[in-house]
Amino acid sequence: MESELILPLSSANCVRFWYHMKQTNQTLLGSLNVYSYNYDTKQEVLLWRLKNAQGTAWQEGKFKHFVPNKHVIMFEAVRGA
């Protein structure tokens, strides 16, 4: 999942989102990764990562970030092996 284009920031902003990472017998969990993709440098930077099962309820994820260039925030769910 990808955000809309975010214009250059002059200060740090908070990214807040909700996630659910419950493991069942049939599903092995991997990780939830959040990246920033910088349109000027064409680089992807890992901003936040969480691995394995995190209980049965929805959880809040949040972090501060600062990117002085045009960018998008990308969410990646990776299934475990």
Secondary structure, DSSP 8 states (H G I E B T S, - for coil): -B---B---SS-EEEEEEE----BTTB-EEEEEEEEEETTTTEEEEEEEEES---SS-EEEEEEE--SS-EEEEEEEEE--
